[in-house]
Amino acid sequence: MLRDCQQCRKRYDDAECYTFCPHARFITAEDRGRKDLAFTLIGKPLCFAHQPNGEKVFVESIGHDGMVTLKGWTGEFAPHLFVLAA
């Protein structure tokens, strides 16, 4: 949400910046985009985009940088690697 700082009068987005002055960004635009995409995948059956008939997987968690973990798998994956499973 866009807010105006009562101390410095700068306008900032509290979804991307600290709510105390100065308003340093704590997430990059790239990470925010990855997180936004990751949240749309929760609870849906997925497969790797390059293996549309492959194993169905589900997002287990989303990291601070938008990378996802999958149920039953180890490691982190970029959410853009997945499509909805058929």
Backbone as JSON Lines, residues from 0, in Angstrom:
{"i":0,"aa":"M","n":[0.84,-1.16,0.0],"ca":[0.0,0.0,0.0],"c":[0.9,1.23,0.0]}
{"i":1,"aa":"L","n":[0.55,2.22,-0.78],"ca":[1.32,3.45,-0.81],"c":[1.03,4.26,0.45]}
{"i":2,"aa":"R","n":[2.11,4.74,1.04],"ca":[2.0,5.53,2.27],"c":[2.88,6.76,2.16]}
{"i":3,"aa":"D","n":[2.59,7.75,2.97],"ca":[3.42,8.96,3.07],"c":[4.08,8.95,4.43]}
{"i":4,"aa":"C","n":[5.4,9.13,4.44],"ca":[6.14,9.17,5.69],"c":[5.86,10.5,6.4]}
{"i":5,"aa":"Q","n":[5.52,10.41,7.67],"ca":[5.25,11.63,8.43],"c":[6.52,12.37,8.8]}
{"i":6,"aa":"Q","n":[7.69,11.67,8.71],"ca":[8.95,12.32,9.05],"c":[9.58,13.01,7.85]}
{"i":7,"aa":"C","n":[9.72,12.27,6.73],"ca":[10.44,12.83,5.58],"c":[9.51,13.25,4.43]}
{"i":8,"aa":"R","n":[8.23,12.89,4.54],"ca":[7.22,13.22,3.53],"c":[7.4,12.46,2.22]}
{"i":9,"aa":"K","n":[8.29,11.46,2.19],"ca":[8.45,10.65,0.98],"c":[7.3,9.66,0.89]}
{"i":10,"aa":"R","n":[6.92,9.33,-0.34],"ca":[5.88,8.32,-0.59],"c":[6.6,6.99,-0.82]}
{"i":11,"aa":"Y","n":[6.11,5.92,-0.2],"ca":[6.74,4.61,-0.33],"c":[5.67,3.54,-0.33]}
{"i":12,"aa":"D","n":[6.02,2.36,-0.84],"ca":[5.13,1.21,-0.85],"c":[5.55,0.28,0.29]}
{"i":13,"aa":"D","n":[4.69,0.11,1.27],"ca":[5.07,-0.7,2.44],"c":[5.14,-2.19,2.15]}
{"i":14,"aa":"A","n":[4.8,-2.61,0.92],"ca":[5.0,-4.0,0.52],"c":[6.43,-4.23,0.06]}
{"i":15,"aa":"E","n":[7.16,-3.15,-0.2],"ca":[8.52,-3.25,-0.72],"c":[9.56,-2.57,0.17]}
{"i":16,"aa":"C","n":[9.15,-1.71,1.05],"ca":[10.09,-0.9,1.83],"c":[9.79,-1.01,3.32]}
{"i":17,"aa":"Y","n":[10.8,-0.73,4.11],"ca":[10.6,-0.66,5.56],"c":[9.64,0.47,5.88]}
{"i":18,"aa":"T","n":[8.92,0.33,6.98],"ca":[7.94,1.36,7.32],"c":[8.52,2.41,8.26]}
{"i":19,"aa":"F","n":[9.81,2.41,8.43],"ca":[10.45,3.48,9.2],"c":[11.44,4.17,8.27]}
{"i":20,"aa":"C","n":[11.74,5.39,8.55],"ca":[12.59,6.21,7.7],"c":[14.05,5.85,7.96]}
{"i":21,"aa":"P","n":[14.93,5.71,6.98],"ca":[14.7,5.84,5.55],"c":[14.07,4.57,4.99]}
{"i":22,"aa":"H","n":[13.46,4.69,3.86],"ca":[12.66,3.61,3.3],"c":[13.46,2.75,2.33]}
{"i":23,"aa":"A","n":[14.42,2.05,2.87],"ca":[15.26,1.18,2.05],"c":[14.43,-0.02,1.57]}
{"i":24,"aa":"R","n":[14.66,-0.42,0.32],"ca":[13.96,-1.58,-0.22],"c":[14.52,-2.85,0.42]}
{"i":25,"aa":"F","n":[13.65,-3.78,0.77],"ca":[14.1,-5.06,1.3],"c":[13.83,-6.21,0.35]}
{"i":26,"aa":"I","n":[13.25,-5.9,-0.81],"ca":[13.02,-6.93,-1.81],"c":[13.19,-6.3,-3.19]}
{"i":27,"aa":"T","n":[13.84,-7.03,-4.07],"ca":[14.03,-6.5,-5.43],"c":[12.76,-6.72,-6.24]}
{"i":28,"aa":"A","n":[12.63,-6.0,-7.34],"ca":[11.48,-6.17,-8.22],"c":[11.43,-7.6,-8.76]}
{"i":29,"aa":"E","n":[12.6,-8.17,-9.05],"ca":[12.67,-9.54,-9.56],"c":[12.14,-10.54,-8.52]}
{"i":30,"aa":"D","n":[12.59,-10.39,-7.27],"ca":[12.13,-11.28,-6.2],"c":[10.63,-11.12,-5.96]}
{"i":31,"aa":"R","n":[10.15,-9.89,-6.01],"ca":[8.72,-9.67,-5.8],"c":[7.89,-10.33,-6.9]}
{"i":32,"aa":"G","n":[8.34,-10.24,-8.14],"ca":[7.64,-10.89,-9.24],"c":[7.62,-12.4,-9.08]}
{"i":33,"aa":"R","n":[8.77,-12.95,-8.63],"ca":[8.85,-14.4,-8.4],"c":[7.88,-14.82,-7.29]}
{"i":34,"aa":"K","n":[7.82,-14.02,-6.21],"ca":[6.91,-14.33,-5.11],"c":[5.46,-14.26,-5.55]}
{"i":35,"aa":"D","n":[5.12,-13.23,-6.32],"ca":[3.75,-13.09,-6.81],"c":[3.35,-14.32,-7.63]}
{"i":36,"aa":"L","n":[4.24,-14.75,-8.52],"ca":[3.96,-15.94,-9.33],"c":[3.85,-17.18,-8.45]}
{"i":37,"aa":"A","n":[4.75,-17.32,-7.49],"ca":[4.75,-18.5,-6.61],"c":[3.43,-18.63,-5.86]}
{"i":38,"aa":"F","n":[2.89,-17.53,-5.39],"ca":[1.64,-17.58,-4.63],"c":[0.47,-18.06,-5.5]}
{"i":39,"aa":"T","n":[0.53,-17.82,-6.8],"ca":[-0.55,-18.29,-7.68],"c":[-0.49,-19.8,-7.89]}
{"i":40,"aa":"L","n":[0.62,-20.43,-7.53],"ca":[0.79,-21.87,-7.76],"c":[0.4,-22.74,-6.57]}
{"i":41,"aa":"I","n":[0.21,-22.14,-5.42],"ca":[-0.08,-22.91,-4.2],"c":[-1.38,-23.7,-4.36]}
{"i":42,"aa":"G","n":[-1.3,-24.98,-3.99],"ca":[-2.47,-25.85,-3.99],"c":[-2.88,-26.4,-5.35]}
{"i":43,"aa":"K","n":[-2.14,-26.08,-6.38],"ca":[-2.48,-26.55,-7.72],"c":[-1.52,-27.65,-8.17]}
{"i":44,"aa":"P","n":[-2.0,-28.65,-8.89],"ca":[-1.1,-29.68,-9.42],"c":[-0.25,-29.06,-10.53]}
{"i":45,"aa":"L","n":[1.04,-29.25,-10.43],"ca":[1.98,-28.67,-11.38],"c":[2.86,-29.74,-11.99]}
{"i":46,"aa":"C","n":[3.49,-29.39,-13.09],"ca":[4.55,-30.21,-13.67],"c":[5.57,-29.25,-14.26]}
{"i":47,"aa":"F","n":[6.76,-29.74,-14.48],"ca":[7.78,-28.91,-15.1],"c":[7.34,-28.57,-16.52]}
{"i":48,"aa":"A","n":[7.54,-27.34,-16.93],"ca":[7.09,-26.87,-18.25],"c":[7.69,-27.7,-19.37]}
{"i":49,"aa":"H","n":[8.93,-28.16,-19.21],"ca":[9.57,-28.94,-20.27],"c":[9.18,-30.42,-20.22]}
{"i":50,"aa":"Q","n":[8.37,-30.81,-19.22],"ca":[7.88,-32.18,-19.1],"c":[6.38,-32.15,-18.83]}
{"i":51,"aa":"P","n":[5.57,-31.74,-19.81],"ca":[4.13,-31.57,-19.56],"c":[3.41,-32.85,-19.15]}
{"i":52,"aa":"N","n":[3.97,-34.0,-19.44],"ca":[3.37,-35.28,-19.03],"c":[4.14,-35.91,-17.87]}
{"i":53,"aa":"G","n":[4.96,-35.11,-17.22],"ca":[5.79,-35.63,-16.12],"c":[5.03,-35.72,-14.81]}
{"i":54,"aa":"E","n":[5.79,-36.0,-13.78],"ca":[5.23,-36.16,-12.44],"c":[4.54,-34.89,-11.96]}
{"i":55,"aa":"K","n":[3.39,-35.05,-11.3],"ca":[2.7,-33.91,-10.72],"c":[3.36,-33.56,-9.39]}
{"i":56,"aa":"V","n":[3.55,-32.27,-9.18],"ca":[4.17,-31.79,-7.94],"c":[3.31,-30.66,-7.38]}
{"i":57,"aa":"F","n":[3.54,-30.37,-6.09],"ca":[2.81,-29.31,-5.4],"c":[3.8,-28.44,-4.64]}
{"i":58,"aa":"V","n":[3.54,-27.14,-4.63],"ca":[4.38,-26.21,-3.87],"c":[4.18,-26.47,-2.39]}
{"i":59,"aa":"E","n":[5.29,-26.58,-1.67],"ca":[5.23,-26.79,-0.23],"c":[5.48,-25.49,0.52]}
{"i":60,"aa":"S","n":[6.44,-24.7,0.03],"ca":[6.73,-23.43,0.69],"c":[7.32,-22.45,-0.32]}
{"i":61,"aa":"I","n":[7.28,-21.18,0.06],"ca":[7.84,-20.11,-0.75],"c":[8.88,-19.39,0.08]}
{"i":62,"aa":"G","n":[10.08,-19.26,-0.47],"ca":[11.17,-18.6,0.24],"c":[11.08,-17.08,0.17]}
{"i":63,"aa":"H","n":[11.94,-16.42,0.91],"ca":[11.95,-14.96,0.96],"c":[12.22,-14.33,-0.41]}
{"i":64,"aa":"D","n":[12.87,-15.09,-1.28],"ca":[13.22,-14.58,-2.6],"c":[12.28,-15.11,-3.7]}
{"i":65,"aa":"G","n":[11.2,-15.79,-3.29],"ca":[10.22,-16.27,-4.25],"c":[10.49,-17.66,-4.81]}
{"i":66,"aa":"M","n":[11.58,-18.27,-4.43],"ca":[11.85,-19.64,-4.86],"c":[10.91,-20.57,-4.09]}
{"i":67,"aa":"V","n":[10.54,-21.69,-4.72],"ca":[9.6,-22.61,-4.09],"c":[10.26,-23.95,-3.77]}
{"i":68,"aa":"T","n":[9.74,-24.59,-2.73],"ca":[10.09,-25.98,-2.47],"c":[8.86,-26.81,-2.82]}
{"i":69,"aa":"L","n":[9.1,-28.07,-3.16],"ca":[8.03,-28.96,-3.6],"c":[7.85,-30.1,-2.6]}
{"i":70,"aa":"K","n":[6.63,-30.53,-2.41],"ca":[6.36,-31.65,-1.5],"c":[7.09,-32.89,-1.99]}
{"i":71,"aa":"G","n":[7.9,-33.48,-1.12],"ca":[8.61,-34.7,-1.44],"c":[9.92,-34.49,-2.2]}
{"i":72,"aa":"W","n":[10.28,-33.26,-2.5],"ca":[11.51,-32.96,-3.24],"c":[12.44,-32.15,-2.35]}
{"i":73,"aa":"T","n":[13.72,-32.2,-2.66],"ca":[14.68,-31.35,-1.97],"c":[15.11,-30.24,-2.93]}
{"i":74,"aa":"G","n":[15.53,-29.13,-2.36],"ca":[16.01,-28.01,-3.16],"c":[14.93,-26.97,-3.41]}
{"i":75,"aa":"E","n":[15.37,-25.88,-4.02],"ca":[14.47,-24.78,-4.35],"c":[14.4,-24.63,-5.86]}
{"i":76,"aa":"F","n":[13.24,-24.2,-6.34],"ca":[13.01,-24.07,-7.77],"c":[12.37,-22.72,-8.07]}
{"i":77,"aa":"A","n":[12.68,-22.17,-9.23],"ca":[12.05,-20.92,-9.67],"c":[10.62,-21.24,-10.12]}
{"i":78,"aa":"P","n":[9.65,-20.46,-9.7],"ca":[8.26,-20.77,-10.04],"c":[7.95,-20.72,-11.54]}
{"i":79,"aa":"H","n":[8.73,-20.01,-12.31],"ca":[8.44,-19.93,-13.74],"c":[8.73,-21.25,-14.47]}
{"i":80,"aa":"L","n":[9.35,-22.2,-13.79],"ca":[9.66,-23.49,-14.4],"c":[8.44,-24.41,-14.49]}
{"i":81,"aa":"F","n":[7.31,-24.01,-13.9],"ca":[6.16,-24.9,-13.78],"c":[4.95,-24.4,-14.56]}
{"i":82,"aa":"V","n":[4.13,-25.36,-14.99],"ca":[2.84,-25.09,-15.6],"c":[1.82,-25.97,-14.88]}
{"i":83,"aa":"L","n":[0.55,-25.63,-15.04],"ca":[-0.5,-26.48,-14.46],"c":[-0.49,-27.85,-15.12]}
{"i":84,"aa":"A","n":[-0.56,-28.88,-14.3],"ca":[-0.57,-30.26,-14.82],"c":[-1.91,-30.55,-15.46]}
{"i":85,"aa":"A","n":[-1.88,-31.39,-16.48],"ca":[-3.13,-31.76,-17.17],"c":[-3.93,-32.74,-16.36]}
